[in-house]
Structure formats: C-alpha cells, structure tokens
Amino acid sequence: MGVHGTPEYAKPSKKYFKPKSFKKKKSKQMKDLWDKRKKTAKKTNNDVIKLATYQPYPAQAEFHLALDLGKKVVTLLTGIRYGKTHSGAVECYRQIQKDPKVSAKRAHLGWVIAPTYPMLESVIVPKIQEILGPAILDFKKSPFPRWLFPNPHGPMPYTLEGHTADNPDRLRGAEIDFCWCDEAAMYDEETVDIIMGRLGTTKGQLWCTTTPRGLKHWFAEQFVHKATPGHPSHDPRYYLIKAKTQDNPLMDDMTIEHLRNKYTKDFAAQELDGELVSLSGLVYKFNPSKHTFDHRRFSLKEGDEIIGGIDWGWDDPFVFLFIVKRGNSYYVLDEYFKQHWTVEDHCKFLAGHPLIKKVGRAFADPSQPAARSQVREALGFPVNRGRTERKDLLAGINTVGSLIDHDKLYVASRCKQLIKEFGSYMWVDRDDRNSQDKPMDAYNHGMDALRYVCHSTRHNGGQMHVPAPNNEIFVINTARKQNEPKRRFRVTTRRPKSGDRKNSWMGNYKW
C-alpha cells in the first residue's frame, strides 16, 4: 500500500507519466528541429533541379509551361521511355515552390497517384527519391509513401503523399493543392472524378503522364478530346502534349527498331508513337494462303524443338498443339481437339501419336496444376505454366500477332480447327468506358494454347526443360552445349502431401 492507502499498481509510473508542459516542450522541440533541418537543406533546395541535371526535351518544356500558364488539366501523352515520369516528379517540386496558397497555420498537401501499389513502390518512389532527394526533409513508407519538403511560404513543411487508383473510395475526404496521375489511362473514370473533386476548393492543378489505351477508352474523351481545339467537347482549361519514343535523344534507333519489329503495327503505334488506336475486328491478321504449309513436305532439322501447347476443357474442347520451334520461327505441325474426356483419357489417346515421343516440353494453362502433373507423369515430359503476364492477354496476343506480321508463324493446312479460330477470334466491342481492349471469350481454345507456347518461349532466353534421372527436372540452356545444365536451379521431385514439412517438397539434388 502507498503512503495514503493507495495501491502501488494504481500509482502513475514515472516511465509513462507526462507533465502538463509536455505538449509545449514537444511542439517547441519539433519547431526547432524543422528550423534546423530547413536551414541545412536551404542550400540544396534552390538547386535541386540543377543537381538532377534536368534538361527538358521540347515536349517536357511545353508541359511545364502549360502548367505555369494556369491550365487546369495538362496531359503529357507519349510513347514508352520518353521521360514522362521524370517530368511529373520534377513538376511536383515546382508546384511546391511556386504555390502561393500555402497558409502558415497548416501544411498543404499534394498527391501522386499510381495505378497499383507495386507500380507506386517500384516506379514513383525511386523516381522521387532520385530527383528530389536533396530537398526531402523526411520520408515514411508506411502505410503509404509520404515525403516532407521545406515550405518556402510558411513555417510548416509541405507534404507529398503517394496513393493508388485501385480503390477509388480511399481517395475521398482530403483537400489537396495539386495531383500528379501517372499512367492515368489505366485508371477507372470514377477515380479521376474523385480526384477532381479534391481539387475543387483549392483550385489546384492536375497533370497526367501516360501512354494511351485505345480510342474508345474513357481517357480519350476525358483528357484528349477536351484538349483538342475544334472538337465538340473542347474545354480551354485542358491542354495536351504528344511525343513519340523516338523524340527522346537518349533512345538509340536500333532499340526503337527492335521494339517496332517486336510489336504489331497497331500496338507499336500505341506504345511507341503515343497514338490512340482502336482495336476492332479480327485479333490476328492471319492469311491462310500465306501462313499455312503442307505438313507432308515439312521435315525436322537439327536444332528443331517440338513443344506442346495445352488448354484444358470439358464442355469446351481440350487442346493439344504440336509446335516446332526453329530459331525464331514457329510451325504448328498438328492439333488435337476433344470434348467430354478426362485428362487421363486424353493422355492415353495422345500416347499413340507419332510425334508425342519427340516432345521435349509443354506449356499449359496455369489454372490446373494437378492436370499438369498428371500429363507429365503419363507422357514423360515436363508441363510448365504458360506465361500469362498476370492474366493480361494483351502481352501474349502482341507476341503472337508480331510473329504473324513478320511471317514467323505458320500452321499446317491439316489443322482445320486452329485455322478456323484464326478467322473467328475477334476483339470485343466495348460498352463499358472503363474496360480495356480484350478479345471475345469464344473461339479461343487453340489461340490460348498457341499463345502459351509462343509467349513463354520467345522471352525466356532460350531455356528449355528436359527430363532427368529420378524424375528431377534440369534447366538446360540451349545456347550452350546440348545437355550442359546451368549451375543454379531448383528441382521438384513430387507434389506436396498433407503432413509434409515446409520445405520437404524440394529435391535433395546438390550441385
């Protein structure tokens, strides 16, 4: 018991006891800290642009000038690798420096928006740290990125926050002075409407740095058409600057030509030229008279590899394609379409195919790992996950379309079903303004199997998987000797079972 009968546990502990003057002392300490850091950073604040060696290209200079002239919404619409993200980061600092609305009573706020958190973390945060590093007073990464900058118009620091567009409702309620939307064409229209509402009372500015996403997308009407003089929806508060990838003097012509050869014509116009492209009609420009061959006149050569392409199905057909990869070209030798059979039945039938023993590997729809394991055990070759780019079809479609455009994909004339799908696989006419370009979900089973093979093998650096003793899988580099394994790899001997320890699925092979 205490002196006056108070239990010891009820007495305040000195460790947690705060005197009445704590808040005053704390606020004074914080003010002294900010004053000190502001003085130390003052030398570099004025020269931050100079330190970043920022010399804007013509389109970048026009972008900054339009904001200086008071345009409400400014869009920098360019091809990839032009430097639009760099310009957006620099403009954040310019807005902080020239903002005349800063009040000494509270810190004003600016926003940086990215489509997703991975893009915010891997693109925006490093770019701001790289360019504006000398001027940053403090940086916190959690729960969302937040930077503090010296405020040239008041005692409190200026705050810049990073947010994402994947959940628009989280952007409600705040009042901001400016907003930078990176890759705004990937947002929903609702996200931009909410952001415009946050800028209403402060009369702040919004700028977008992005690559286009289709002529019928909401972004074209909201930002492009409104900024186009003579268009019925033209708004003088909007301004648009366009630039191509080749306008960046740091991009060499060989790299741009390589990308243009890699892309389809429409995709290159969108990604490299910054043009609004409407994807409609047939997905692939496949010409049966030009892109087919007689399998009876085709013979395998040394260095050819036969790869299987698999798409699972029950009511929809199960598909297996026999594809020969010869250098950078692909030849579909034979096809197999069958409905209402189990995977076991398909394997028994395919085991009698004359080409099945020559198949070195296969790529399949990654949604059914059990079926992939079953095919591997029954037919004797590894079945890998088809590369799907996080379920984004456009990257794989672009790969197959590029092969067709450059005459590097041919189909045997006996593959009637696959040729039929080429003539029926079409783009969806979009009713939703927020939707991205995508193909119809029909006549796509052979298309998917073909895409898994082409997109997976064209980008993996020439690696192939071959069976090894004891059912282990070795990663072989075809650029070296035929059977020379790489020095670092993992092997999988079996699927995990209930009761196994955490790492028991790993093989015990050691190099």
N, C-alpha and C positions, 0 to 999 in steps of 0.2 A: 504493500500500500504506500501511496505517496504521503507527503507531509500533511496534507489537508484531507486525507482519506480518499484521494483519487487513485484508482488502479494504475499501475505502471504502464499497462498496454494502452490506456486511454490518454496518456500524456503525449503531446506532439513531439515527434522526433526531430532533433536538430538537422538531420540529413534532409528531411523533406520540408522543414519549416521555412517559410519565406517572409521576410519582414515587409511591412507596409510600403516601404520605399523601394521595393524590388523593381516594380514596373518603371519607375522614374529612372533608376540606375540603369536598368536594362535598355530602355529607349535611348538614353544618353550614350551608352556604350555602342549601340548599333549606329547611332548618328556619327559618332567619332570614327567608327570603323569605315562607314561609307565615305566620309570625307577623306580619310586617309587613302582608301583604295581609288577614289576618284582622282586625287592628286597624282598618284603613281601611274594611273592609266591615261592621264591627260595628254602626255607626250605622244602616245601612240594612237589616241583616238582620232586626232585630226589627220593622221597619215595612214589610216587603216587601208584605204583604197589603194594608196601608193605602195604600201607594203605587200598587198596582194597582187601587185603587178597587173592590175586590171586595165586593159586597153580594149574598150568595147568595139565590136565589129559594127558595121553600119546599121544593121537591124537592131542590135542591142542599144546603140546610141539613140536611135529613134524611139525605142521602147522607153528609155529613161526620160527622154524629152517629152513624150506624150503625158507621162505622169506629172512631170514638172508643170505642164501647161494646164493641169487640173482635170484631166479626163477621169470620169468616174470608174470606168472599167476598161482596162487595157489588156489585150491578149497578144502574146508572142507565140505564133503558130509556126513551128519549124519541123524539119526532119530531125532524125536522131543525131546525137553527138554534135549539135550545133553550138551548145553552150547556154541554153535557155535556163537551166537550173542555176548556173553561175550568176546570170543576170538577176534572177529572182532573189538570191541571197544578198547580193550587193544592194538591191533596191530596199531590202528590209533596213539596212543600216542608214541609207539615205533618208528613208521616211522618219526614222528616229531623230536624225539630226535636224531635219527641217520642219518638224511638226510644231506648229505654233499654238496648238490647243492644249499643251501639257499644263496641268494645274499643280501647284506646289502642295496641295492637300492630299493627293493620292497619285500612285504610279499608273500611268496609262498602259494600255495593253495592245499588242499586235499578235496576229496569228499566222502560223504556217500550217497548211493543210496538205496531207499526202493521201493517196487512195487507201493504203493499208499501213498497219504498223511496221511490218518488215521493210516497206519502202521508206517510211519515215526514219527508221533506225539505220538503214544501210545507205541511204542516199542523202536525205536532207540534213541529218545531224552531222555527218562527216563534212559536208559541204560548208555548213555554217561555221563549224569549228575551224576549218581550213582557212576560210576567207576572213571571218570576223574575230578570229582568236585573240588578237591583241586588245580588242575593245571589250571583251567579255569580263564582267566582274565576277559572275558566279554562274554555275551550270548544274542543274539537277536533272537526272534522267528518269526518275520515278516519282509519281505514277505516269507522268508524261514529260517529255523534254521541256525544260524551261530555262531560258537564258536571262540574265540581268545585265543591262548595259548602262553606262553613265548617262544621266539625263542632262543635256545641255540647257534645259529650260526650267529646271527645278531641283530641289534637294534630294528627292527620292529617285531610285533607279528606274529605268524603263524595262518592262517585262515583255519578252517574246516567248510565246508558247507554241509547241508543236502538237497538232491533233490529226486525227484520221477521219476519212469520209465514209467509212464502212458502217457507222452507226450515227446517222444524222441527228437523232434526238439528243445526243450528248453535247451538241453544239448550241443548244438553246440557252437563253438566260443571260449570257455575257454581253458586255458592251465593249467593242473594240474600235481601234482607230484605223487599222488597215488589215488586210488579209492577203496572203500570197497562196494561191492554189496551184500546186504543182501537179502536172498530168490531170488537169481538170476534166478532160474528156472521158476519164474512167469513173467519174462520179455519177450519182443519180441526180436528176434535176432538183429533187427536194433539198439536197444538200446545199446547192448554190442559193436556192430561195431562202434558206435559213441564214446563210452567211450574209446575204444582202440585208436581211432584217437586223443583224447585229451591227451593221454599219450605218443604220438609218439615223440615229440620234447624233452621232459624231460626224456625220457627213464624210466618212472615211473613204479610202480608195481600195479597189480590188484589182489585182492583176493575176493573170493566168499564164503559165508557161507549160505548153503541152504539145503533143503530136496528135493530129486529128484521128477521129474514129468513125468515119462514114458520113455520107451526105445526108442521110435521113435521121441521124442521131440528133438528140435534143441540143447538143452542144453547137451544132451548126446554126440552128435558129437563134439560140440564146446569145451567142457571142460573135459568130461570123456574120450572119445576115444583118444583125443590128448595127454592126460596124461597117457595113458596105454601103457607100453612098449610092443612091438611086434605087436601093431595094425598098419594097413596100414597108418593111418593118424597121427601117433605118432609124437609129437614135443617135443624135450628135454627141451624147455623153460617152459612147462606146468608141473604141479605137482598136484597129487590128494591124499587126505587123506580121508579114510572112517571110520565111527564109528557108533555103534548102541546105541539106547537109554539105553539099559541095561549096557553099558560101563560107564555110569555116576554113581558113587558110591552113590550119594545123592538120586537116584531114587530107591525106595524100590520095591522088587519083586512083592508084592501084587498089586501095582499100575500098573506095566507093564503087569501083567497077566490080570488085569481088562480091560486094553485097548486092549489087544490082543483078548480077548473074545468079546469085543465090535465091533472090526473091522472084515472085511472079510480077508481071507488069503492073497490075493494079496495086499489089502490096508495096512495090518499090515506089510508086507514085505517092502512096500514103506515108511510108516510113522515111523515105529519103528526100522527097520533094515537098512534103508537108501539104499535099493536096487532099481535098475532100473527095473520096471515092465511094461510089455506090456499088456494093457487091450484090448483084442480082443475076438471075438466070442460072445456068449450069455452074457448078463449083469448079470443075476441071474442063479445060479446053482439049479434050481427048478426041483425036481424029482416028477412027478405026482404019481408014485406008493408009494412014501414015504410021500409026503406033502399034500395029499388030504384025505378027510374023507367023510363019508356018513352023510348028514345032518339029516336024519331020526333017527339016533342013537345019535344025539347030543342034550343035554338038558342044559338049562341055570341053573346056580348055584347062590347061594347067593354071592353077591360081583361082579358078572359079569356086564360089562357095554357095551351097544350096541352103537357104534359110526358110523356115516355116513361119507363116503368119496365121494366127488363130484368133477367131472371135467366137465367144460362147453363145449358145442359144438353145431354146427348146421349141417354143412356138415360132420364134424367129430361127432362121437356119444357123446351124453350127458350120463355121467356115474354116477351111484349112487351105492355104495357098502355098505352092511350091515356087519359091522365088530364087533366081540365080543372081548373085551379086558379082559383077565382073568389073573390077575397078570402081569407077563412079557411076556405072550404069546398072540398071535392074531389068531382069527379064522374068515375067511370070510364066512359068512352064505349064502349070496345071492347077486346077481348082477342085475343091470338094465342098459341096453344099448339101446339108441334110438336116431335116427337122425330126423332132419327136424321138430322138435316140439319146441314150445316156452317153456319158463320156467314155465309159467302158466299151460300149458298142462301137463308137466312132474309132477308138483305138484299135479294136480288133479288125475293123474294115481297113483302116489305113496301114496296118501292119503288112498287108499284102500288096501295097502299092510299090511299083518298081523303083520309085525314087526315094522311098522313105528311109532306106539304109544309108543314103548319101546325105541326108540332112544332118548338118553339124550342130544346129541350134535353132530355136524358135522364139518368137516374141508374141505374147498374147495379152488379151485384156487383163489388166492387173486386179480386177474386182474379184476374181475367184482363185485364191492361192491353192486351195485344195485340188481344184481341177488341174492346175498347172503341175502340181506334184504327181497327180495320177497319170497324166500324159508322159511326164518324164520317166516314171517307173515302167510304163507299158511300152514306150517306143525307144527308150535308151538315149535320148538327147536332152540337154537342159532346156527348159522353157522359162524364159526371162520375162520380167514385167515390161510391157510395151511402154515406151516413153510417151507420156501424156501431157507434160508441161502443166501439172496441177489442173488437169481436166480442161485445159484450154485447147480447143480444137484448132484454133487458127494457126498456131505454130506448125503443127503436123500437116495441116492442109496446105500451108505455104510450101513445105518441103516437097510434098508430092506434086503440087502444081508447078513448082520450079523445075522438077525433073522432067515433067511433060513438056513444058515450054522450051526446054533446052535439049529435047529429044534424047533423054537418058532413061526413059521408062517405056518398055514395050511389053505387050501382052500377047500370048499365043492365041491364035484365032479360034482354038477349041474351047477357050474359057468364055463360053457364051454368057454365063450369068454375070461375070465380072464386067464384061463389056457392056451388058445391058445396064448395070448400075452406073457406069460412067455416063450414060445417056439419060439417067433419071435422077441423079444426085444433084439437088438444086439448093440455092440459098432461100431462106425463109423471108417472105415479105413481112417486114416488121410493123406491127401495130403499136407496140409499146415504144415510146420515145427514149426510154432508158435502156432498152435492150441493145446488146452488142450484135454485130453481124454473126450469124451462125447458120449452118446448113440444116435442112429438114431432117427429122428423125425417121427416115424411111429410105429404103434402097441404099443402106449404108453399112451393111454387114461385111461385104467384101472390101468396101472402102476402108473400114476400120482396120481389118486385118492387114491390108496393104500399107496403111499409114503407120501401124506399129513397127513394121519391119523397116520401112524407108526412113522414118524419122529417128528411130533408135540407132540404126547402123550408120547413118550418114554423119552423126555428130559424136560418136564415141571414140574417135581417134584410131580406128582400125582394130579395136579389141574384139576378140571372139572367145566364146566359152566352149570348151570341149570336154567330154567325159574323161575322167582319170580313174586309176585303180581305186577300189573300195568305195565307189560311188561319190568320191570327192570331185569338186569342180575347180579346175585350174583356169586362171585368166591368162590367155595367150595373146601376145602382141604379134599380129600378122606382118608388121613392118620388119620384124627380125626374122630369125630362123623359124621354120615351120612349127617346131614343138618346144621353143625356148620359153619357159614361164617367166613372168615378171617376179621381182624379188619381194613384193609386198602384196598380199592378198589374203582374203578370208575364205574359208571353205565351209560348206554346210553339208553335214552328213545325214541329217534327218530332221523332220519336223519336231517341235517341242511337244512333250506329253505332259499330262497333268501330274503334278508332284515333282517335276524336274526342278533343279535349282536354276538360279537366274541365268547363268552362263553355260549351262550344260549343252545347249544346242550347238555351240561352236565346236568345230572339228579339232582334233588334237594334233593336227599336222603342224610341224615347225620347220621353218626354212633354215 
